[in-house]
Amino acid sequence: MEPTIGKLAVLGGKPAFSEPLHVGRPNIGDRAHLQQRIEDILDRRWLTNNGPYVREFEQKICELIGVNHCVAMCNGTVALEIMTRAVGVTGQVVVPSFTFVATAHALQWQEISPLFCDVGRDSHNLDPNALEQLITPKTTGIIGVHLWGRACPVEALQEIADRRGLQLMFDASHAFHCSYRGRMIGGFGRAETLSFHATKFCNSFEGGAVVTNDGDLAEKMRLMRNFGFAGKDRVDHVGSNGKMSEVCAAMGLTSLESRESFLTTNRENYQRYRQHLSAIPGLTVMSYDEAETNNYHYVVVVVDAESAGLSRDQIVQVLERENVLARRYFTPGAHGMEPYRSHQPQARLVLPNTEWLAERVMVLPTGTGVSLEDVDRICAVIRLGVARSTDVIARLSGGD
C-alpha cells in the first residue's frame, strides 16, 4: 500500500526525500572483498597494463555471456571507438537516434557519419524497415542498441547486413546479463560493446569491453587498446590507450559476484513500480519478456499527457521538487544535439517515433540505493501529482 503524501512540494509541502534520489545510483557489492582486492593490487604494485584482475574479469565475462573473447577497456565509449575502427567501417554507419549520444560520438570522433534511423514505438529499438530505406552507397555498417536491455531484432538486422554487405555491430551498454531467445546478449554481429560505468547494472567504477567470437578481431583490438604494442619495443598496429586498470577490474569482479543480489533488488523494485503505476491514467511502464533473462535495471515509463493530465516534463518537475531526480531519456535524441543538429537538420523528418518517445519517456530510480518503501513514496507522489494536475500546472506556470 502506498504511503500518504500530505502535500506536494510543488504545492508548498515538504519534499518526500531529504536527499536526492538519483537514477543510476551505483550498486556497490561486497565492500570488504573489494578492499581485499585493492590491498592485493597495492601489494603487487601492478596497477595497470593487463594485470591479473583484468584478465580474470575478461575470463568471467566470457564465461557468463558464452563468447570466446572479451577485451576490457577503460570505458564504454572507447570500446565503441576501438570496435568500429577495428571492424573497418567508413563513410556512414546506421545508428538509432534514440540512444545515449556516445553511440553517435564514437563514430563522429573518427569522421564517420552516424546515419540516424527511427526506432519502433513499442520496442524502442532499431526499425529494420526504416533502416533499409536509409542505406546509401556510402553506408558500410549498422550499430544496433539493445536499449533498456531488450534485444534488437537481431535476425532482421543480420539479414539486411548480409544482403547489403554491411558490418553489423551492437551497443549492449544496457544489456549485460540480458538474453535474446535464450542466448545471452554479447555474441551477436561482428562484436558487441558493454559498459561498466558506475550507473550500470554491474560497474567497474569506469569501464567497458568489447565481446566477440572473432579471434582475429579480438587480437586487433587488444593491440589497439595498448598503443599497438605486440611485445617489448614492438608495435604492430596504430593504437590508443584504452586499457582497463586493475582497480577498475577489481570493482568489476566484485560487482559480478553480487549480480544476483542486484538483480533481485531491481526485479522487486520494477514489479512494485508496475503494481502502483499501472493504476494511474496515462502512465505505461515498459514491460520485459519474462521468458528472457533481464537485469531490470531500467524502470521506463511512457507518459500520455492527455490521459494523465500532466506531461512527462511536468511529472519530472514534480518529482524534482520532491528530490526524486527522474531522467528524460533520451531527450531530444542524438539528432537534436550538436554537431548532428547542424550537420543533419532534416533528420527529424524520418524519425517520427524517436521524436514521439523523446517527448514522453522518463526513467525512475532503482537499484540497491532504492528501497521498496522509496518506490512506494515515489509512486504516491506521481499519483497525487496526476490527481492534482490542475493545481500543479498552475503552480509550474507561475500561478498561485
CORSULTA-V337185 format. One record per residue. N is the residue number from 0. RES is the residue in one letter. PSI is psi in whole degrees, -180 to 180 (999 if undefined). NEAR is the number of other C-alpha atoms within 8 Angstrom. D_LAST is the distance of its C-alpha to the last C-alpha in Angstrom with 2 decimals. Layout:
BEGIN
n=N res=RES psi=PSI near=NEAR d_last=D_LAST
n=N res=RES psi=PSI near=NEAR d_last=D_LAST
END
This chain:
BEGIN
n=0 res=M psi=135 near=3 d_last=31.79
n=1 res=E psi=145 near=8 d_last=28.30
n=2 res=P psi=162 near=7 d_last=26.82
n=3 res=T psi=128 near=5 d_last=23.86
n=4 res=I psi=116 near=10 d_last=20.54
n=5 res=G psi=-52 near=5 d_last=18.67
n=6 res=K psi=132 near=8 d_last=15.14
n=7 res=L psi=145 near=15 d_last=14.28
n=8 res=A psi=-35 near=12 d_last=13.90
n=9 res=V psi=-20 near=11 d_last=11.17
n=10 res=L psi=15 near=9 d_last=9.17
n=11 res=G psi=2 near=7 d_last=10.62
n=12 res=G psi=179 near=9 d_last=14.16
n=13 res=K psi=138 near=8 d_last=17.45
n=14 res=P psi=144 near=10 d_last=18.85
n=15 res=A psi=-24 near=9 d_last=21.50
n=16 res=F psi=135 near=9 d_last=24.04
n=17 res=S psi=-26 near=6 d_last=25.00
n=18 res=E psi=150 near=5 d_last=26.83
n=19 res=P psi=138 near=8 d_last=26.17
n=20 res=L psi=109 near=11 d_last=27.75
n=21 res=H psi=153 near=9 d_last=29.29
n=22 res=V psi=132 near=12 d_last=30.87
n=23 res=G psi=23 near=10 d_last=34.54
n=24 res=R psi=131 near=12 d_last=34.89
n=25 res=P psi=139 near=11 d_last=38.70
n=26 res=N psi=135 near=14 d_last=41.11
n=27 res=I psi=-43 near=6 d_last=43.65
n=28 res=G psi=-161 near=8 d_last=46.61
n=29 res=D psi=102 near=9 d_last=49.43
n=30 res=R psi=-41 near=7 d_last=48.99
n=31 res=A psi=-43 near=6 d_last=52.48
n=32 res=H psi=-39 near=8 d_last=54.11
n=33 res=L psi=-46 near=11 d_last=52.20
n=34 res=Q psi=-35 near=8 d_last=53.30
n=35 res=Q psi=-43 near=8 d_last=56.89
n=36 res=R psi=-42 near=9 d_last=56.83
n=37 res=I psi=-41 near=10 d_last=55.47
n=38 res=E psi=-41 near=8 d_last=58.21
n=39 res=D psi=-41 near=8 d_last=60.76
n=40 res=I psi=-45 near=12 d_last=59.50
n=41 res=L psi=-38 near=9 d_last=59.89
n=42 res=D psi=-39 near=6 d_last=63.33
n=43 res=R psi=-28 near=6 d_last=64.46
n=44 res=R psi=33 near=6 d_last=63.04
n=45 res=W psi=96 near=9 d_last=62.35
n=46 res=L psi=-25 near=10 d_last=58.74
n=47 res=T psi=-167 near=9 d_last=58.73
n=48 res=N psi=60 near=8 d_last=61.16
n=49 res=N psi=51 near=10 d_last=61.45
n=50 res=G psi=180 near=11 d_last=61.87
n=51 res=P psi=-34 near=7 d_last=62.61
n=52 res=Y psi=-37 near=10 d_last=59.02
n=53 res=V psi=-45 near=14 d_last=58.06
n=54 res=R psi=-39 near=9 d_last=61.09
n=55 res=E psi=-41 near=8 d_last=60.32
n=56 res=F psi=-46 near=12 d_last=56.71
n=57 res=E psi=-43 near=12 d_last=57.97
n=58 res=Q psi=-41 near=9 d_last=60.51
n=59 res=K psi=-42 near=8 d_last=57.98
n=60 res=I psi=-44 near=9 d_last=55.71
n=61 res=C psi=-44 near=13 d_last=58.75
n=62 res=E psi=-42 near=8 d_last=59.67
n=63 res=L psi=-38 near=7 d_last=56.23
n=64 res=I psi=-31 near=11 d_last=55.70
n=65 res=G psi=39 near=8 d_last=59.32
n=66 res=V psi=167 near=12 d_last=59.93
n=67 res=N psi=-28 near=10 d_last=62.81
n=68 res=H psi=138 near=12 d_last=61.06
n=69 res=C psi=126 near=14 d_last=57.96
n=70 res=V psi=102 near=11 d_last=57.49
n=71 res=A psi=143 near=12 d_last=54.93
n=72 res=M psi=169 near=15 d_last=52.87
n=73 res=C psi=-25 near=14 d_last=50.63
n=74 res=N psi=170 near=15 d_last=47.55
n=75 res=G psi=-30 near=16 d_last=46.70
n=76 res=T psi=-44 near=10 d_last=46.22
n=77 res=V psi=-36 near=12 d_last=49.69
n=78 res=A psi=-43 near=16 d_last=51.00
n=79 res=L psi=-44 near=13 d_last=49.71
n=80 res=E psi=-46 near=12 d_last=51.24
n=81 res=I psi=-39 near=11 d_last=54.58
n=82 res=M psi=-50 near=12 d_last=54.74
n=83 res=T psi=-35 near=10 d_last=54.20
n=84 res=R psi=-39 near=8 d_last=56.63
n=85 res=A psi=-38 near=10 d_last=59.22
n=86 res=V psi=-31 near=9 d_last=59.02
n=87 res=G psi=24 near=6 d_last=59.60
n=88 res=V psi=152 near=12 d_last=56.99
n=89 res=T psi=178 near=10 d_last=56.60
n=90 res=G psi=-101 near=10 d_last=55.04
n=91 res=Q psi=144 near=13 d_last=52.20
n=92 res=V psi=130 near=16 d_last=50.94
n=93 res=V psi=131 near=15 d_last=48.66
n=94 res=V psi=157 near=15 d_last=45.54
n=95 res=P psi=150 near=14 d_last=42.28
n=96 res=S psi=-26 near=12 d_last=39.23
n=97 res=F psi=76 near=12 d_last=37.10
n=98 res=T psi=169 near=11 d_last=38.20
n=99 res=F psi=141 near=8 d_last=37.69
n=100 res=V psi=-20 near=9 d_last=38.65
n=101 res=A psi=-30 near=7 d_last=41.68
n=102 res=T psi=-42 near=12 d_last=43.56
n=103 res=A psi=-42 near=10 d_last=43.57
n=104 res=H psi=-37 near=8 d_last=43.97
n=105 res=A psi=-30 near=12 d_last=47.12
n=106 res=L psi=-51 near=14 d_last=48.71
n=107 res=Q psi=-35 near=10 d_last=47.45
n=108 res=W psi=-29 near=8 d_last=48.64
n=109 res=Q psi=16 near=7 d_last=52.12
n=110 res=E psi=34 near=7 d_last=51.71
n=111 res=I psi=132 near=12 d_last=51.53
n=112 res=S psi=122 near=9 d_last=49.01
n=113 res=P psi=127 near=11 d_last=46.62
n=114 res=L psi=105 near=9 d_last=46.74
n=115 res=F psi=128 near=11 d_last=43.43
n=116 res=C psi=149 near=15 d_last=43.82
n=117 res=D psi=164 near=16 d_last=41.42
n=118 res=V psi=166 near=15 d_last=40.93
n=119 res=G psi=140 near=10 d_last=40.93
n=120 res=R psi=-32 near=9 d_last=37.56
n=121 res=D psi=-37 near=4 d_last=38.50
n=122 res=S psi=-30 near=7 d_last=40.76
n=123 res=H psi=7 near=9 d_last=38.75
n=124 res=N psi=167 near=14 d_last=42.28
n=125 res=L psi=136 near=15 d_last=44.56
n=126 res=D psi=111 near=10 d_last=45.50
n=127 res=P psi=-36 near=10 d_last=49.30
n=128 res=N psi=-43 near=6 d_last=49.43
n=129 res=A psi=-37 near=10 d_last=46.96
n=130 res=L psi=-47 near=12 d_last=48.84
n=131 res=E psi=-34 near=8 d_last=52.21
n=132 res=Q psi=-18 near=6 d_last=51.02
n=133 res=L psi=-21 near=9 d_last=49.92
n=134 res=I psi=133 near=9 d_last=53.24
n=135 res=T psi=173 near=5 d_last=55.17
n=136 res=P psi=-20 near=4 d_last=58.52
n=137 res=K psi=-8 near=8 d_last=56.69
n=138 res=T psi=128 near=12 d_last=55.01
n=139 res=T psi=-11 near=12 d_last=56.73
n=140 res=G psi=171 near=14 d_last=54.46
n=141 res=I psi=135 near=13 d_last=51.57
n=142 res=I psi=110 near=12 d_last=49.19
n=143 res=G psi=147 near=13 d_last=47.48
n=144 res=V psi=121 near=15 d_last=44.59
n=145 res=H psi=78 near=15 d_last=44.55
n=146 res=L psi=139 near=13 d_last=40.77
n=147 res=W psi=15 near=8 d_last=39.27
n=148 res=G psi=5 near=13 d_last=42.91
n=149 res=R psi=127 near=12 d_last=43.61
n=150 res=A psi=146 near=13 d_last=46.75
n=151 res=C psi=166 near=10 d_last=47.17
n=152 res=P psi=80 near=9 d_last=49.59
n=153 res=V psi=-49 near=8 d_last=52.44
n=154 res=E psi=-42 near=6 d_last=55.39
n=155 res=A psi=-40 near=8 d_last=53.96
n=156 res=L psi=-39 near=10 d_last=53.15
n=157 res=Q psi=-38 near=10 d_last=56.58
n=158 res=E psi=-44 near=8 d_last=58.30
n=159 res=I psi=-44 near=11 d_last=56.64
n=160 res=A psi=-45 near=13 d_last=57.46
n=161 res=D psi=-44 near=8 d_last=61.08
n=162 res=R psi=-34 near=7 d_last=61.59
n=163 res=R psi=3 near=6 d_last=60.04
n=164 res=G psi=39 near=7 d_last=61.50
n=165 res=L psi=152 near=12 d_last=58.23
n=166 res=Q psi=132 near=12 d_last=57.52
n=167 res=L psi=124 near=14 d_last=55.02
n=168 res=M psi=167 near=13 d_last=53.02
n=169 res=F psi=142 near=14 d_last=49.97
n=170 res=D psi=106 near=13 d_last=47.03
n=171 res=A psi=34 near=16 d_last=46.78
n=172 res=S psi=-33 near=12 d_last=44.31
n=173 res=H psi=-8 near=12 d_last=42.27
n=174 res=A psi=19 near=17 d_last=45.36
n=175 res=F psi=135 near=13 d_last=47.46
n=176 res=H psi=30 near=11 d_last=48.75
n=177 res=C psi=154 near=13 d_last=47.95
n=178 res=S psi=163 near=13 d_last=50.55
n=179 res=Y psi=117 near=11 d_last=51.36
n=180 res=R psi=43 near=5 d_last=53.84
n=181 res=G psi=-1 near=7 d_last=55.00
n=182 res=R psi=132 near=6 d_last=55.63
n=183 res=M psi=136 near=12 d_last=53.57
n=184 res=I psi=137 near=14 d_last=51.64
n=185 res=G psi=-22 near=13 d_last=53.35
n=186 res=G psi=16 near=13 d_last=56.64
n=187 res=F psi=158 near=11 d_last=55.64
n=188 res=G psi=-163 near=10 d_last=56.43
n=189 res=R psi=-38 near=11 d_last=58.25
n=190 res=A psi=163 near=16 d_last=55.89
n=191 res=E psi=146 near=15 d_last=52.42
n=192 res=T psi=148 near=17 d_last=50.21
n=193 res=L psi=153 near=16 d_last=48.44
n=194 res=S psi=135 near=14 d_last=45.73
n=195 res=F psi=36 near=19 d_last=45.79
n=196 res=H psi=160 near=14 d_last=42.79
n=197 res=A psi=-28 near=13 d_last=40.98
n=198 res=T psi=-5 near=11 d_last=38.26
n=199 res=K psi=169 near=12 d_last=40.86
n=200 res=F psi=-55 near=13 d_last=42.30
n=201 res=C psi=134 near=13 d_last=45.32
n=202 res=N psi=159 near=17 d_last=45.10
n=203 res=S psi=42 near=15 d_last=47.60
n=204 res=F psi=-81 near=10 d_last=45.09
n=205 res=E psi=139 near=11 d_last=45.56
n=206 res=G psi=165 near=16 d_last=48.02
n=207 res=G psi=-177 near=18 d_last=49.05
n=208 res=A psi=158 near=16 d_last=52.19
n=209 res=V psi=132 near=15 d_last=54.02
n=210 res=V psi=142 near=17 d_last=55.86
n=211 res=T psi=161 near=17 d_last=58.66
n=212 res=N psi=5 near=10 d_last=62.01
n=213 res=D psi=105 near=10 d_last=63.51
n=214 res=G psi=-40 near=9 d_last=65.71
n=215 res=D psi=-40 near=6 d_last=66.45
n=216 res=L psi=-42 near=10 d_last=62.78
n=217 res=A psi=-42 near=13 d_last=61.98
n=218 res=E psi=-41 near=8 d_last=64.80
n=219 res=K psi=-43 near=10 d_last=63.58
n=220 res=M psi=-32 near=12 d_last=60.05
n=221 res=R psi=-38 near=10 d_last=61.55
n=222 res=L psi=-46 near=14 d_last=63.32
n=223 res=M psi=-31 near=16 d_last=60.28
n=224 res=R psi=-10 near=14 d_last=58.04
n=225 res=N psi=52 near=12 d_last=60.68
n=226 res=F psi=12 near=12 d_last=61.71
n=227 res=G psi=7 near=14 d_last=64.31
n=228 res=F psi=128 near=12 d_last=66.53
n=229 res=A psi=4 near=8 d_last=69.06
n=230 res=G psi=-179 near=6 d_last=70.95
n=231 res=K psi=123 near=5 d_last=71.87
n=232 res=D psi=22 near=5 d_last=72.02
n=233 res=R psi=116 near=7 d_last=71.84
n=234 res=V psi=121 near=10 d_last=69.04
n=235 res=D psi=-3 near=8 d_last=69.29
n=236 res=H psi=150 near=10 d_last=65.99
n=237 res=V psi=141 near=8 d_last=63.24
n=238 res=G psi=179 near=10 d_last=60.46
n=239 res=S psi=-169 near=9 d_last=57.43
n=240 res=N psi=93 near=8 d_last=56.26
n=241 res=G psi=19 near=12 d_last=54.27
n=242 res=K psi=147 near=12 d_last=55.70
n=243 res=M psi=139 near=16 d_last=53.89
n=244 res=S psi=164 near=13 d_last=54.57
n=245 res=E psi=-38 near=15 d_last=56.13
n=246 res=V psi=-34 near=9 d_last=53.18
n=247 res=C psi=-41 near=12 d_last=50.92
n=248 res=A psi=-36 near=13 d_last=53.55
n=249 res=A psi=-42 near=15 d_last=53.71
n=250 res=M psi=-38 near=12 d_last=50.00
n=251 res=G psi=-45 near=14 d_last=50.51
n=252 res=L psi=-39 near=11 d_last=53.34
n=253 res=T psi=-40 near=12 d_last=51.35
n=254 res=S psi=-44 near=15 d_last=48.51
n=255 res=L psi=-39 near=8 d_last=51.06
n=256 res=E psi=-27 near=8 d_last=52.46
n=257 res=S psi=9 near=10 d_last=49.08
n=258 res=R psi=-33 near=10 d_last=48.03
n=259 res=E psi=-36 near=7 d_last=48.65
n=260 res=S psi=-43 near=7 d_last=46.36
n=261 res=F psi=-44 near=12 d_last=43.66
n=262 res=L psi=-43 near=11 d_last=44.22
n=263 res=T psi=-45 near=8 d_last=44.00
n=264 res=T psi=-46 near=10 d_last=40.64
n=265 res=N psi=-44 near=14 d_last=39.25
n=266 res=R psi=-43 near=10 d_last=40.58
n=267 res=E psi=-43 near=9 d_last=39.20
n=268 res=N psi=-45 near=14 d_last=35.71
n=269 res=Y psi=-47 near=11 d_last=35.88
n=270 res=Q psi=-37 near=8 d_last=37.08
n=271 res=R psi=-44 near=11 d_last=34.36
n=272 res=Y psi=-48 near=13 d_last=31.66
n=273 res=R psi=-41 near=9 d_last=33.38
n=274 res=Q psi=-45 near=8 d_last=33.67
n=275 res=H psi=-46 near=11 d_last=29.97
n=276 res=L psi=-23 near=12 d_last=28.49
n=277 res=S psi=-20 near=10 d_last=30.99
n=278 res=A psi=-3 near=6 d_last=29.35
n=279 res=I psi=125 near=10 d_last=25.90
n=280 res=P psi=137 near=7 d_last=25.66
n=281 res=G psi=-1 near=11 d_last=25.84
n=282 res=L psi=127 near=12 d_last=27.02
n=283 res=T psi=119 near=9 d_last=30.68
n=284 res=V psi=125 near=12 d_last=32.28
n=285 res=M psi=136 near=8 d_last=35.20
n=286 res=S psi=158 near=4 d_last=38.51
n=287 res=Y psi=147 near=7 d_last=41.63
n=288 res=D psi=113 near=5 d_last=45.19
n=289 res=E psi=-15 near=5 d_last=46.49
n=290 res=A psi=-13 near=4 d_last=50.02
n=291 res=E psi=161 near=10 d_last=49.35
n=292 res=T psi=134 near=11 d_last=48.82
n=293 res=N psi=157 near=11 d_last=45.34
n=294 res=N psi=-8 near=13 d_last=43.57
n=295 res=Y psi=33 near=11 d_last=40.21
n=296 res=H psi=-7 near=11 d_last=38.60
n=297 res=Y psi=119 near=8 d_last=35.76
n=298 res=V psi=100 near=13 d_last=33.15
n=299 res=V psi=126 near=10 d_last=32.10
n=300 res=V psi=130 near=12 d_last=29.40
n=301 res=V psi=127 near=13 d_last=29.01
n=302 res=V psi=123 near=13 d_last=25.65
n=303 res=D psi=104 near=11 d_last=25.65
n=304 res=A psi=-36 near=10 d_last=22.14
n=305 res=E psi=-42 near=8 d_last=23.09
n=306 res=S psi=-37 near=7 d_last=24.18
n=307 res=A psi=-25 near=13 d_last=21.69
n=308 res=G psi=-12 near=10 d_last=18.56
n=309 res=L psi=145 near=11 d_last=17.67
n=310 res=S psi=169 near=12 d_last=19.79
n=311 res=R psi=-47 near=14 d_last=21.87
n=312 res=D psi=-37 near=9 d_last=19.94
n=313 res=Q psi=-38 near=10 d_last=16.60
n=314 res=I psi=-41 near=11 d_last=18.53
n=315 res=V psi=-41 near=13 d_last=20.05
n=316 res=Q psi=-42 near=8 d_last=16.77
n=317 res=V psi=-46 near=14 d_last=15.77
n=318 res=L psi=-39 near=14 d_last=19.28
n=319 res=E psi=-39 near=10 d_last=19.27
n=320 res=R psi=-23 near=10 d_last=16.51
n=321 res=E psi=7 near=13 d_last=18.99
n=322 res=N psi=25 near=13 d_last=21.86
n=323 res=V psi=111 near=13 d_last=23.37
n=324 res=L psi=71 near=13 d_last=24.52
n=325 res=A psi=158 near=13 d_last=25.26
n=326 res=R psi=143 near=9 d_last=27.03
n=327 res=R psi=83 near=11 d_last=26.85
n=328 res=Y psi=136 near=8 d_last=30.61
n=329 res=F psi=104 near=11 d_last=32.01
n=330 res=T psi=127 near=8 d_last=29.59
n=331 res=P psi=20 near=10 d_last=30.60
n=332 res=G psi=151 near=15 d_last=34.15
n=333 res=A psi=-32 near=14 d_last=37.00
n=334 res=H psi=-18 near=13 d_last=37.70
n=335 res=G psi=6 near=8 d_last=34.36
n=336 res=M psi=162 near=9 d_last=35.26
n=337 res=E psi=147 near=7 d_last=37.80
n=338 res=P psi=3 near=6 d_last=40.65
n=339 res=Y psi=-34 near=11 d_last=40.53
n=340 res=R psi=-37 near=10 d_last=37.78
n=341 res=S psi=-38 near=7 d_last=40.17
n=342 res=H psi=-35 near=6 d_last=43.39
n=343 res=Q psi=66 near=8 d_last=42.44
n=344 res=P psi=-19 near=8 d_last=39.77
n=345 res=Q psi=3 near=6 d_last=40.80
n=346 res=A psi=-36 near=9 d_last=40.69
n=347 res=R psi=-22 near=9 d_last=37.49
n=348 res=L psi=-23 near=6 d_last=39.41
n=349 res=V psi=17 near=8 d_last=41.50
n=350 res=L psi=50 near=12 d_last=38.75
n=351 res=P psi=-39 near=9 d_last=36.68
n=352 res=N psi=-37 near=10 d_last=36.37
n=353 res=T psi=-47 near=13 d_last=35.54
n=354 res=E psi=-39 near=11 d_last=32.69
n=355 res=W psi=-47 near=9 d_last=31.48
n=356 res=L psi=-39 near=10 d_last=31.60
n=357 res=A psi=-21 near=14 d_last=30.07
n=358 res=E psi=-10 near=10 d_last=26.81
n=359 res=R psi=-17 near=12 d_last=26.86
n=360 res=V psi=133 near=14 d_last=28.66
n=361 res=M psi=153 near=14 d_last=27.30
n=362 res=V psi=134 near=13 d_last=29.45
n=363 res=L psi=155 near=12 d_last=28.60
n=364 res=P psi=140 near=14 d_last=30.24
n=365 res=T psi=-168 near=15 d_last=33.65
n=366 res=G psi=-179 near=15 d_last=36.98
n=367 res=T psi=-12 near=10 d_last=38.55
n=368 res=G psi=3 near=8 d_last=35.59
n=369 res=V psi=124 near=11 d_last=33.48
n=370 res=S psi=166 near=8 d_last=34.39
n=371 res=L psi=-34 near=9 d_last=34.09
n=372 res=E psi=-37 near=6 d_last=31.72
n=373 res=D psi=-44 near=8 d_last=29.51
n=374 res=V psi=-45 near=12 d_last=29.68
n=375 res=D psi=-43 near=14 d_last=28.76
n=376 res=R psi=-40 near=12 d_last=25.62
n=377 res=I psi=-46 near=10 d_last=24.61
n=378 res=C psi=-36 near=12 d_last=25.17
n=379 res=A psi=-39 near=12 d_last=23.22
n=380 res=V psi=-47 near=11 d_last=20.14
n=381 res=I psi=-44 near=11 d_last=20.72
n=382 res=R psi=-45 near=10 d_last=21.39
n=383 res=L psi=-37 near=10 d_last=18.21
n=384 res=G psi=-43 near=12 d_last=16.17
n=385 res=V psi=-41 near=11 d_last=18.05
n=386 res=A psi=-32 near=6 d_last=17.71
n=387 res=R psi=33 near=8 d_last=13.89
n=388 res=S psi=-40 near=10 d_last=13.85
n=389 res=T psi=-46 near=7 d_last=11.55
n=390 res=D psi=-40 near=8 d_last=8.65
n=391 res=V psi=-46 near=12 d_last=9.98
n=392 res=I psi=-41 near=10 d_last=10.29
n=393 res=A psi=-44 near=10 d_last=6.83
n=394 res=R psi=-44 near=11 d_last=5.96
n=395 res=L psi=-29 near=9 d_last=9.38
n=396 res=S psi=3 near=6 d_last=9.16
n=397 res=G psi=7 near=6 d_last=6.74
n=398 res=G psi=175 near=6 d_last=3.78
n=399 res=D psi=999 near=4 d_last=0.00
END
